[in-house]
Amino acid sequence: MPPAQRRRARTYDSAKVRAAVLAQFRNVREGVRGLGDAELALPTHLGDWTVRELAAHITMAVETVSRNIDRPEPGARELGLLDWPFATAARAGDIADDSRELADRNPDLDALYARTEERFTQRLGTAPDDRLLAARTGAMTLGDYLVTRTVELVVHTDDLNRAVPGLGIPCDRQALAACTRLLADALVVKAPGGSTEVRIPPYAVVQCVEGPRHTRGTPPNVVETDPLTWVRLATGRTEWKAALEDAKVSASGERADLGGLLPLLR
């Protein structure tokens, strides 16, 4: 994977990101609170995970912020924000096992969500964005790590909605924006260049893929999709070919086929 240092990560408004993480966690908590045992036992498209196990996993995505703030601060930063999407796959097995154990230990999911939210708000407090956290994937700043939490929350909110018919957990606008932008920038890291413009209105426009750089007028290679479809493509929830066939993506130009570059995060 090309090092993320060749592209500087965009900046994010700290207050908005912190508020977005909490808002989306509360959205998920409200949705999970209304689920009965039959719905919690439903399968998801994430291997053999049930809805209950997925719901428990989502609390881990937020609790890890609190837990890492409690730990001693690492001596050096190991990952930048744009390194993170490519560092997640190696820990997938451990995370799956931990999620199942957490679900088994906490039959009262709402109580688990309440404790997680309380710890998050208390620990986050006035912790500075440059505080280093010993994340599973590598030491990161708190500010960067919080942006990655929007990806976890948005992606798994969609997973829950797809698993439980009619659930309809809403997605916080700021959380969706940060998630979309991070995954769009990760595409540029994976395929640097300026021949193809990828548009994900209203949140992101990036140029990527080696080839002649576009300078003015209509770009010769254009990909456009909506934020939710982009998130699904970038995380392997939807295949490129299927999105094209369903008219969820428009792609024009000889360098507009992104199928070989996706997914970015698993």
Phi and psi in degrees as GROMACS dihedral restraints (atoms count N, CA, C in turn):
[ dihedral_restraints ]
;  ai    aj    ak    al  type     phi  dphi    fc
    3     4     5     6     1   -59.4    20    10
    4     5     6     7     1   141.1    20    10
    6     7     8     9     1   -64.8    20    10
    7     8     9    10     1   139.8    20    10
    9    10    11    12     1   -65.8    20    10
   10    11    12    13     1   -15.4    20    10
   12    13    14    15     1   -64.2    20    10
   13    14    15    16     1   -18.0    20    10
   15    16    17    18     1   -73.9    20    10
   16    17    18    19     1   -10.9    20    10
   18    19    20    21     1  -133.8    20    10
   19    20    21    22     1   124.4    20    10
   21    22    23    24     1   -74.0    20    10
   22    23    24    25     1   133.4    20    10
   24    25    26    27     1   -66.4    20    10
   25    26    27    28     1   140.5    20    10
   27    28    29    30     1   -66.8    20    10
   28    29    30    31     1   162.6    20    10
   30    31    32    33     1   -92.6    20    10
   31    32    33    34     1   150.3    20    10
   33    34    35    36     1  -125.0    20    10
   34    35    36    37     1   145.1    20    10
   36    37    38    39     1   -73.1    20    10
   37    38    39    40     1   114.1    20    10
   39    40    41    42     1   -58.1    20    10
   40    41    42    43     1   -46.6    20    10
   42    43    44    45     1   -62.0    20    10
   43    44    45    46     1   -40.0    20    10
   45    46    47    48     1   -68.4    20    10
   46    47    48    49     1   -39.4    20    10
   48    49    50    51     1   -66.6    20    10
   49    50    51    52     1   -45.0    20    10
   51    52    53    54     1   -60.3    20    10
   52    53    54    55     1   -44.1    20    10
   54    55    56    57     1   -65.6    20    10
   55    56    57    58     1   -37.4    20    10
   57    58    59    60     1   -66.4    20    10
   58    59    60    61     1   -41.8    20    10
   60    61    62    63     1   -61.0    20    10
   61    62    63    64     1   -46.7    20    10
   63    64    65    66     1   -66.7    20    10
   64    65    66    67     1   -42.1    20    10
   66    67    68    69     1   -62.2    20    10
   67    68    69    70     1   -43.6    20    10
   69    70    71    72     1   -71.0    20    10
   70    71    72    73     1   -35.4    20    10
   72    73    74    75     1   -61.8    20    10
   73    74    75    76     1   -40.5    20    10
   75    76    77    78     1   -67.5    20    10
   76    77    78    79     1   -36.1    20    10
   78    79    80    81     1   -60.2    20    10
   79    80    81    82     1   -44.6    20    10
   81    82    83    84     1   -66.7    20    10
   82    83    84    85     1   -42.3    20    10
   84    85    86    87     1   -57.8    20    10
   85    86    87    88     1   -43.4    20    10
   87    88    89    90     1   -63.7    20    10
   88    89    90    91     1   -40.1    20    10
   90    91    92    93     1   -67.4    20    10
   91    92    93    94     1   -43.3    20    10
   93    94    95    96     1   -67.4    20    10
   94    95    96    97     1   -33.9    20    10
   96    97    98    99     1   -57.3    20    10
   97    98    99   100     1   -32.3    20    10
   99   100   101   102     1   -87.2    20    10
  100   101   102   103     1     2.8    20    10
  102   103   104   105     1   -87.0    20    10
  103   104   105   106     1   137.2    20    10
  105   106   107   108     1   -91.8    20    10
  106   107   108   109     1   176.9    20    10
  108   109   110   111     1   -59.7    20    10
  109   110   111   112     1   -38.8    20    10
  111   112   113   114     1   -64.3    20    10
  112   113   114   115     1   -40.6    20    10
  114   115   116   117     1   -70.6    20    10
  115   116   117   118     1   -37.8    20    10
  117   118   119   120     1   -67.0    20    10
  118   119   120   121     1   -23.0    20    10
  120   121   122   123     1   -87.5    20    10
  121   122   123   124     1    -4.3    20    10
  123   124   125   126     1   -63.9    20    10
  124   125   126   127     1   150.9    20    10
  126   127   128   129     1   -76.9    20    10
  127   128   129   130     1   159.7    20    10
  129   130   131   132     1  -117.3    20    10
  130   131   132   133     1   176.2    20    10
  132   133   134   135     1   -88.4    20    10
  133   134   135   136     1    12.6    20    10
  135   136   137   138     1  -100.3    20    10
  136   137   138   139     1    75.1    20    10
  138   139   140   141     1    61.7    20    10
  139   140   141   142     1  -128.6    20    10
  141   142   143   144     1  -102.5    20    10
  142   143   144   145     1    17.2    20    10
  144   145   146   147     1   -66.6    20    10
  145   146   147   148     1   140.3    20    10
  147   148   149   150     1   -91.9    20    10
  148   149   150   151     1   171.4    20    10
  150   151   152   153     1   -61.6    20    10
  151   152   153   154     1   -39.3    20    10
  153   154   155   156     1   -59.6    20    10
  154   155   156   157     1   -44.5    20    10
  156   157   158   159     1   -67.2    20    10
  157   158   159   160     1   -37.8    20    10
  159   160   161   162     1   -65.2    20    10
  160   161   162   163     1   -42.4    20    10
  162   163   164   165     1   -62.3    20    10
  163   164   165   166     1   -39.4    20    10
  165   166   167   168     1   -66.1    20    10
  166   167   168   169     1   -41.2    20    10
  168   169   170   171     1   -58.4    20    10
  169   170   171   172     1   -37.8    20    10
  171   172   173   174     1   -61.6    20    10
  172   173   174   175     1   -34.7    20    10
  174   175   176   177     1   -66.4    20    10
  175   176   177   178     1   -31.8    20    10
  177   178   179   180     1   -62.9    20    10
  178   179   180   181     1   -36.1    20    10
  180   181   182   183     1   -62.6    20    10
  181   182   183   184     1   -28.1    20    10
  183   184   185   186     1   -95.8    20    10
  184   185   186   187     1   -39.5    20    10
  186   187   188   189     1   -60.8    20    10
  187   188   189   190     1   -30.2    20    10
  189   190   191   192     1   -62.8    20    10
  190   191   192   193     1   -26.9    20    10
  192   193   194   195     1   -65.0    20    10
  193   194   195   196     1   -50.3    20    10
  195   196   197   198     1   -62.0    20    10
  196   197   198   199     1   -45.2    20    10
  198   199   200   201     1   -62.8    20    10
  199   200   201   202     1   -40.0    20    10
  201   202   203   204     1   -74.9    20    10
  202   203   204   205     1   -28.0    20    10
  204   205   206   207     1   -67.3    20    10
  205   206   207   208     1   -33.2    20    10
  207   208   209   210     1   -71.3    20    10
  208   209   210   211     1   -25.1    20    10
  210   211   212   213     1   -78.4    20    10
  211   212   213   214     1   160.4    20    10
  213   214   215   216     1   -59.1    20    10
  214   215   216   217     1   145.1    20    10
  216   217   218   219     1   -73.5    20    10
  217   218   219   220     1   131.7    20    10
  219   220   221   222     1   -61.3    20    10
  220   221   222   223     1   160.2    20    10
  222   223   224   225     1   -79.5    20    10
  223   224   225   226     1   -22.7    20    10
  225   226   227   228     1  -152.0    20    10
  226   227   228   229     1   150.2    20    10
  228   229   230   231     1   -73.9    20    10
  229   230   231   232     1   135.1    20    10
  231   232   233   234     1  -111.3    20    10
  232   233   234   235     1   -29.0    20    10
  234   235   236   237     1  -128.1    20    10
  235   236   237   238     1   137.6    20    10
  237   238   239   240     1   -90.3    20    10
  238   239   240   241     1   169.7    20    10
  240   241   242   243     1   -57.4    20    10
  241   242   243   244     1   -41.1    20    10
  243   244   245   246     1   -81.2    20    10
  244   245   246   247     1    -4.6    20    10
  246   247   248   249     1   -81.6    20    10
  247   248   249   250     1   -28.5    20    10
  249   250   251   252     1   -58.2    20    10
  250   251   252   253     1   -45.5    20    10
  252   253   254   255     1   -57.3    20    10
  253   254   255   256     1   -26.7    20    10
  255   256   257   258     1   -95.3    20    10
  256   257   258   259     1     2.2    20    10
  258   259   260   261     1  -110.0    20    10
  259   260   261   262     1     3.5    20    10
  261   262   263   264     1   -87.0    20    10
  262   263   264   265     1   -30.0    20    10
  264   265   266   267     1   -63.0    20    10
  265   266   267   268     1   -33.9    20    10
  267   268   269   270     1   -64.4    20    10
  268   269   270   271     1   -22.9    20    10
  270   271   272   273     1  -102.7    20    10
  271   272   273   274     1     7.4    20    10
  273   274   275   276     1   -59.9    20    10
  274   275   276   277     1   -41.9    20    10
  276   277   278   279     1   -63.6    20    10
  277   278   279   280     1   -45.7    20    10
  279   280   281   282     1   -60.9    20    10
  280   281   282   283     1   -42.3    20    10
  282   283   284   285     1   -64.4    20    10
  283   284   285   286     1   -40.5    20    10
  285   286   287   288     1   -61.7    20    10
  286   287   288   289     1   -44.9    20    10
  288   289   290   291     1   -63.4    20    10
  289   290   291   292     1   -43.9    20    10
  291   292   293   294     1   -62.7    20    10
  292   293   294   295     1   -37.9    20    10
  294   295   296   297     1   -65.3    20    10
  295   296   297   298     1   -41.6    20    10
  297   298   299   300     1   -64.8    20    10
  298   299   300   301     1   -42.9    20    10
  300   301   302   303     1   -63.7    20    10
  301   302   303   304     1   -40.8    20    10
  303   304   305   306     1   -63.7    20    10
  304   305   306   307     1   -42.7    20    10
  306   307   308   309     1   -63.1    20    10
  307   308   309   310     1   -40.0    20    10
  309   310   311   312     1   -66.1    20    10
  310   311   312   313     1   -36.9    20    10
  312   313   314   315     1   -78.9    20    10
  313   314   315   316     1   -14.8    20    10
  315   316   317   318     1  -129.6    20    10
  316   317   318   319     1    76.6    20    10
  318   319   320   321     1   -62.9    20    10
  319   320   321   322     1   -28.2    20    10
  321   322   323   324     1   -91.4    20    10
  322   323   324   325     1    92.0    20    10
  324   325   326   327     1   -66.5    20    10
  325   326   327   328     1   -35.0    20    10
  327   328   329   330     1   -65.6    20    10
  328   329   330   331     1   -36.8    20    10
  330   331   332   333     1   -64.6    20    10
  331   332   333   334     1   -39.0    20    10
  333   334   335   336     1   -62.5    20    10
  334   335   336   337     1   -43.7    20    10
  336   337   338   339     1   -64.0    20    10
  337   338   339   340     1   -40.3    20    10
  339   340   341   342     1   -63.2    20    10
  340   341   342   343     1   -44.7    20    10
  342   343   344   345     1   -64.6    20    10
  343   344   345   346     1   -40.2    20    10
  345   346   347   348     1   -64.0    20    10
  346   347   348   349     1   -43.5    20    10
  348   349   350   351     1   -65.5    20    10
  349   350   351   352     1   -42.1    20    10
  351   352   353   354     1   -62.4    20    10
  352   353   354   355     1   -45.6    20    10
  354   355   356   357     1   -64.5    20    10
  355   356   357   358     1   -39.5    20    10
  357   358   359   360     1   -61.5    20    10
  358   359   360   361     1   -49.3    20    10
  360   361   362   363     1   -66.1    20    10
  361   362   363   364     1   -36.3    20    10
  363   364   365   366     1   -71.0    20    10
  364   365   366   367     1   -46.5    20    10
  366   367   368   369     1   -72.2    20    10
  367   368   369   370     1   -36.5    20    10
  369   370   371   372     1   -64.4    20    10
  370   371   372   373     1   -50.9    20    10
  372   373   374   375     1    32.8    20    10
  373   374   375   376     1  -116.5    20    10
  375   376   377   378     1  -105.4    20    10
  376   377   378   379     1    17.9    20    10
  378   379   380   381     1   -58.1    20    10
  379   380   381   382     1   128.4    20    10
  381   382   383   384     1   -74.2    20    10
  382   383   384   385     1   153.7    20    10
  384   385   386   387     1   -62.7    20    10
  385   386   387   388     1   -27.7    20    10
  387   388   389   390     1   -87.9    20    10
  388   389   390   391     1     4.9    20    10
  390   391   392   393     1   -66.4    20    10
  391   392   393   394     1   127.5    20    10
  393   394   395   396     1   -81.3    20    10
  394   395   396   397     1   139.2    20    10
  396   397   398   399     1  -117.6    20    10
  397   398   399   400     1   140.6    20    10
  399   400   401   402     1   -86.7    20    10
  400   401   402   403     1    69.1    20    10
  402   403   404   405     1   -68.5    20    10
  403   404   405   406     1   157.5    20    10
  405   406   407   408     1   -55.8    20    10
  406   407   408   409     1   -38.8    20    10
  408   409   410   411     1   -79.5    20    10
  409   410   411   412     1   -16.2    20    10
  411   412   413   414     1   140.6    20    10
  412   413   414   415     1   154.9    20    10
  414   415   416   417     1   -62.6    20    10
  415   416   417   418     1   128.4    20    10
  417   418   419   420     1  -134.3    20    10
  418   419   420   421     1   160.9    20    10
  420   421   422   423     1   -73.6    20    10
  421   422   423   424     1   152.4    20    10
  423   424   425   426     1   -57.8    20    10
  424   425   426   427     1   -42.6    20    10
  426   427   428   429     1   -58.8    20    10
  427   428   429   430     1   -45.2    20    10
  429   430   431   432     1   -66.6    20    10
  430   431   432   433     1   -42.1    20    10
  432   433   434   435     1   -63.7    20    10
  433   434   435   436     1   -36.7    20    10
  435   436   437   438     1   -64.2    20    10
  436   437   438   439     1   -34.7    20    10
  438   439   440   441     1   -63.4    20    10
  439   440   441   442     1   -39.4    20    10
  441   442   443   444     1   -65.2    20    10
  442   443   444   445     1   -26.6    20    10
  444   445   446   447     1   -67.7    20    10
  445   446   447   448     1   -28.5    20    10
  447   448   449   450     1   -65.5    20    10
  448   449   450   451     1   -35.1    20    10
  450   451   452   453     1   -65.2    20    10
  451   452   453   454     1   -49.2    20    10
  453   454   455   456     1   -56.4    20    10
  454   455   456   457     1   -45.5    20    10
  456   457   458   459     1   -71.2    20    10
  457   458   459   460     1   -43.4    20    10
  459   460   461   462     1   -66.6    20    10
  460   461   462   463     1   -46.6    20    10
  462   463   464   465     1   -61.2    20    10
  463   464   465   466     1   -45.5    20    10
  465   466   467   468     1   -79.3    20    10
  466   467   468   469     1   -22.8    20    10
  468   469   470   471     1   -61.4    20    10
  469   470   471   472     1   -45.4    20    10
  471   472   473   474     1   -63.6    20    10
  472   473   474   475     1   -39.7    20    10
  474   475   476   477     1   -59.3    20    10
  475   476   477   478     1   -43.8    20    10
  477   478   479   480     1   -63.3    20    10
  478   479   480   481     1   -45.3    20    10
  480   481   482   483     1   -62.0    20    10
  481   482   483   484     1   -35.1    20    10
  483   484   485   486     1   -74.2    20    10
  484   485   486   487     1   -29.0    20    10
  486   487   488   489     1   -80.3    20    10
  487   488   489   490     1   -31.8    20    10
  489   490   491   492     1  -114.9    20    10
  490   491   492   493     1   106.1    20    10
  492   493   494   495     1   -55.7    20    10
  493   494   495   496     1   130.1    20    10
  495   496   497   498     1    79.6    20    10
  496   497   498   499     1     4.6    20    10
  498   499   500   501     1   -63.9    20    10
  499   500   501   502     1   -54.7    20    10
  501   502   503   504     1    63.9    20    10
  502   503   504   505     1    42.1    20    10
  504   505   506   507     1   -64.7    20    10
  505   506   507   508     1   126.0    20    10
  507   508   509   510     1   -73.0    20    10
  508   509   510   511     1   159.8    20    10
  510   511   512   513     1  -113.5    20    10
  511   512   513   514     1   124.0    20    10
  513   514   515   516     1   -59.3    20    10
  514   515   516   517     1   134.4    20    10
  516   517   518   519     1   -61.7    20    10
  517   518   519   520     1   -42.8    20    10
  519   520   521   522     1   -68.6    20    10
  520   521   522   523     1   -35.9    20    10
  522   523   524   525     1   -64.9    20    10
  523   524   525   526     1   -43.7    20    10
  525   526   527   528     1   -64.6    20    10
  526   527   528   529     1   -38.9    20    10
  528   529   530   531     1   -63.0    20    10
  529   530   531   532     1   -48.1    20    10
  531   532   533   534     1   -64.2    20    10
  532   533   534   535     1   -42.6    20    10
  534   535   536   537     1   -60.3    20    10
  535   536   537   538     1   -47.7    20    10
  537   538   539   540     1   -60.7    20    10
  538   539   540   541     1   -45.4    20    10
  540   541   542   543     1   -66.9    20    10
  541   542   543   544     1   -41.7    20    10
  543   544   545   546     1   -62.9    20    10
  544   545   546   547     1   -43.4    20    10
  546   547   548   549     1   -70.9    20    10
  547   548   549   550     1   -31.7    20    10
  549   550   551   552     1   -66.9    20    10
  550   551   552   553     1   -42.8    20    10
  552   553   554   555     1   -67.3    20    10
  553   554   555   556     1   -30.8    20    10
  555   556   557   558     1   -65.1    20    10
  556   557   558   559     1   -33.8    20    10
  558   559   560   561     1   -61.4    20    10
  559   560   561   562     1   -39.6    20    10
  561   562   563   564     1   -65.9    20    10
  562   563   564   565     1   -36.7    20    10
  564   565   566   567     1   -63.5    20    10
  565   566   567   568     1   -42.8    20    10
  567   568   569   570     1   -72.7    20    10
  568   569   570   571     1   -35.2    20    10
  570   571   572   573     1  -132.9    20    10
  571   572   573   574     1    71.6    20    10
  573   574   575   576     1   -65.0    20    10
  574   575   576   577     1   148.3    20    10
  576   577   578   579     1   149.8    20    10
  577   578   579   580     1  -173.2    20    10
  579   580   581   582     1  -141.0    20    10
  580   581   582   583     1    21.7    20    10
  582   583   584   585     1   -88.0    20    10
  583   584   585   586     1   -19.9    20    10
  585   586   587   588     1  -126.5    20    10
  586   587   588   589     1   132.3    20    10
  588   589   590   591     1  -104.0    20    10
  589   590   591   592     1   125.7    20    10
  591   592   593   594     1  -109.2    20    10
  592   593   594   595     1   120.2    20    10
  594   595   596   597     1  -111.9    20    10
  595   596   597   598     1   127.6    20    10
  597   598   599   600     1  -131.2    20    10
  598   599   600   601     1    72.6    20    10
  600   601   602   603     1   -67.4    20    10
  601   602   603   604     1   144.8    20    10
  603   604   605   606     1   -98.1    20    10
  604   605   606   607     1    18.4    20    10
  606   607   608   609     1  -105.1    20    10
  607   608   609   610     1   -28.9    20    10
  609   610   611   612     1  -152.6    20    10
  610   611   612   613     1   145.1    20    10
  612   613   614   615     1  -139.1    20    10
  613   614   615   616     1   124.2    20    10
  615   616   617   618     1  -133.6    20    10
  616   617   618   619     1   156.8    20    10
  618   619   620   621     1  -114.3    20    10
  619   620   621   622     1   138.8    20    10
  621   622   623   624     1  -154.3    20    10
  622   623   624   625     1  -178.8    20    10
  624   625   626   627     1    71.5    20    10
  625   626   627   628     1   127.8    20    10
  627   628   629   630     1   -62.2    20    10
  628   629   630   631     1   148.0    20    10
  630   631   632   633     1   143.2    20    10
  631   632   633   634     1  -175.3    20    10
  633   634   635   636     1   -56.9    20    10
  634   635   636   637     1   129.5    20    10
  636   637   638   639     1   -80.8    20    10
  637   638   639   640     1   133.4    20    10
  639   640   641   642     1   -79.9    20    10
  640   641   642   643     1   136.1    20    10
  642   643   644   645     1  -120.0    20    10
  643   644   645   646     1   -32.4    20    10
  645   646   647   648     1  -154.5    20    10
  646   647   648   649     1   160.9    20    10
  648   649   650   651     1    75.5    20    10
  649   650   651   652     1  -164.4    20    10
  651   652   653   654     1   -75.1    20    10
  652   653   654   655     1   125.6    20    10
  654   655   656   657     1   -60.9    20    10
  655   656   657   658     1   143.4    20    10
  657   658   659   660     1   -72.1    20    10
  658   659   660   661     1   -22.6    20    10
  660   661   662   663     1  -127.5    20    10
  661   662   663   664     1   113.9    20    10
  663   664   665   666     1  -133.2    20    10
  664   665   666   667     1   133.4    20    10
  666   667   668   669     1  -121.2    20    10
  667   668   669   670     1   134.7    20    10
  669   670   671   672     1  -140.0    20    10
  670   671   672   673     1   138.1    20    10
  672   673   674   675     1  -156.4    20    10
  673   674   675   676     1   172.4    20    10
  675   676   677   678     1   -89.1    20    10
  676   677   678   679     1   162.1    20    10
  678   679   680   681     1   -57.9    20    10
  679   680   681   682     1   -44.2    20    10
  681   682   683   684     1   -65.8    20    10
  682   683   684   685     1   -41.4    20    10
  684   685   686   687     1   -63.0    20    10
  685   686   687   688     1   -40.8    20    10
  687   688   689   690     1   -61.1    20    10
  688   689   690   691     1   -44.6    20    10
  690   691   692   693     1   -59.9    20    10
  691   692   693   694     1   -42.2    20    10
  693   694   695   696     1   -66.2    20    10
  694   695   696   697     1   -40.1    20    10
  696   697   698   699     1   -65.4    20    10
  697   698   699   700     1   -45.7    20    10
  699   700   701   702     1   -67.8    20    10
  700   701   702   703     1   -23.3    20    10
  702   703   704   705     1  -109.8    20    10
  703   704   705   706     1    10.1    20    10
  705   706   707   708     1    77.6    20    10
  706   707   708   709     1    12.4    20    10
  708   709   710   711     1   -77.5    20    10
  709   710   711   712     1   -25.1    20    10
  711   712   713   714     1  -133.1    20    10
  712   713   714   715     1   139.1    20    10
  714   715   716   717     1   -86.9    20    10
  715   716   717   718     1   148.1    20    10
  717   718   719   720     1   -55.0    20    10
  718   719   720   721     1   -48.2    20    10
  720   721   722   723     1   -61.0    20    10
  721   722   723   724     1   -42.4    20    10
  723   724   725   726     1   -65.4    20    10
  724   725   726   727     1   -39.9    20    10
  726   727   728   729     1   -64.5    20    10
  727   728   729   730     1   -38.3    20    10
  729   730   731   732     1   -65.1    20    10
  730   731   732   733     1   -45.7    20    10
  732   733   734   735     1   -64.2    20    10
  733   734   735   736     1   -32.2    20    10
  735   736   737   738     1   -87.7    20    10
  736   737   738   739     1     5.5    20    10
  738   739   740   741     1    59.8    20    10
  739   740   741   742     1    30.5    20    10
  741   742   743   744     1   -86.3    20    10
  742   743   744   745     1   -15.2    20    10
  744   745   746   747     1  -134.5    20    10
  745   746   747   748     1   138.9    20    10
  747   748   749   750     1  -110.8    20    10
  748   749   750   751     1   136.2    20    10
  750   751   752   753     1  -141.8    20    10
  751   752   753   754     1   123.6    20    10
  753   754   755   756     1  -131.5    20    10
  754   755   756   757     1   139.3    20    10
  756   757   758   759     1   109.4    20    10
  757   758   759   760     1   154.7    20    10
  759   760   761   762     1   -71.1    20    10
  760   761   762   763     1   -17.0    20    10
  762   763   764   765     1  -110.2    20    10
  763   764   765   766     1    23.6    20    10
  765   766   767   768     1   -98.3    20    10
  766   767   768   769     1     4.7    20    10
  768   769   770   771     1   -87.5    20    10
  769   770   771   772     1   107.9    20    10
  771   772   773   774     1   -96.6    20    10
  772   773   774   775     1     4.9    20    10
  774   775   776   777     1   -56.7    20    10
  775   776   777   778     1   -35.9    20    10
  777   778   779   780     1   -77.2    20    10
  778   779   780   781     1    -9.1    20    10
  780   781   782   783     1  -102.1    20    10
  781   782   783   784     1    -9.8    20    10
  783   784   785   786     1  -111.8    20    10
  784   785   786   787     1   150.7    20    10
  786   787   788   789     1   -78.6    20    10
  787   788   789   790     1   166.3    20    10
  789   790   791   792     1   -95.1    20    10
  790   791   792   793     1   -32.0    20    10
  792   793   794   795     1  -134.5    20    10
  793   794   795   796     1   135.8    20    10
